[in-house]
Amino acid sequence: MKKGIRITAIIIFVAVAGCGAWLYSTAFKRFDGNDTAKLYIPESVEEDSLKHLLHKSLGDDFGDRVYTIFSLRDGDAGRAHGYYEVKPGDRAWSVANRIRTGTQTPRKVTFNNIRTMDQLAERLADKFEWRETEFLEAADTLLPTMGFTRKEWFPAAFVPDSYEFYYTDSPERVIRKLVEYRNKFWTDERRKKAESLGLNPVQTATLASITEEETAKADERGKVARLYLNRLNKGMKLQADPTVKFALKDFSIRRVLKSMLGVNSPYNTYNVNGLPPGPIRIADKSAIDAVLNAPRHNYLYMCAKSDFSGYHDFSTDYDTHLAFARAYQQKLNELNIK
């Protein structure tokens, strides 16, 4: 009798030990992929679908181990919704626990060189599970309640930078966070500088957007910005070529021709007085600061240098400007740039 009990105990011990060893090897198995695996789990995923996604993203062996641990810990597939990165060396139990608790990997979202809201929506939608149209609809609803009461002002609600979001964040949450960041950028000091120039933050962003389109040279932007400020203060039209390109909706134009200057648009600063109704791009922080800290000078005219260095020739009188312009136009003709 005692011998039978001992045999049974031994069998149980061996079974438990074997099970424990199996669980240990399963839980502590490391992901041996060469690169970081990206796992996207849709909302309301079913158990079978989750297992398939794990196998597809992590491989059959490791994916199966993760799913086993996930299931043993009463994982709810519904809570797994999100985006997860699995790095080489990550253990199966750690991955399973993150999925079980919905502890997503933050996604780095960076945008710059954006001209329109459509472009911004396209750039952002690539990082989330919603479509561009959903972002634009959310912007139409939310931004007017945040002070951007005209649609033309919408680009001024955002500042190019790098941000962290979660894959499951809604368009509304993304917009609120981006506007919050923009509002923090507009410190009291920056607002006072804008006020001293006769501008508000939206107008500053508008002038910064023109300046940024006008020159790719960061060390020249302040000088360009002051020229436009001088023209505004004298009641002169800005006559900024980038606003014509924006009005024509053709950013590929290399040479703004006289025939283009008559385009009927509130953005065409050859026709309208003052600033256009809103930014012609989402202005970079450095471009905004270039406006706010623009060095004083008396220049009223500028023309791209004929050496195509990317810089400009500046002048205080129209005759000098015409001489610079003729040299530049001649160079364009020589190179057959239309």
Secondary structure, 3 states (H helix, E strand, C coil): CHHHHHHHHHHHHHHHHHHHHHHHHHHCCECCCCCCEEEEECCCCCHHHHHHHHHHHHCHHHHHHHHHHHHHCCCCHHHHCEEEEECCCCEHHHHHHHHHHCCCCCEEEEECCCCCHHHHHHHHHCCCCCCHHHHHHHHHHHHHHHCCCCHHHHHHHCCCEEEEECCCCCHHHHHHHHHHHHHHHCCHHHHHHHHHCCCCHHHHHHHHHHHHHHCCCHHHHHHHHHHHHHHHHCCCCCCCHHHHHHHHCCCCCCCCCHHHCCCCCCCCCCCCCCCCCCCCCCCCHHHHHHHHCCCCCCCCEEEECCCCCCCEEEECCHHHHHHHHHHHHHHHHHCCCC
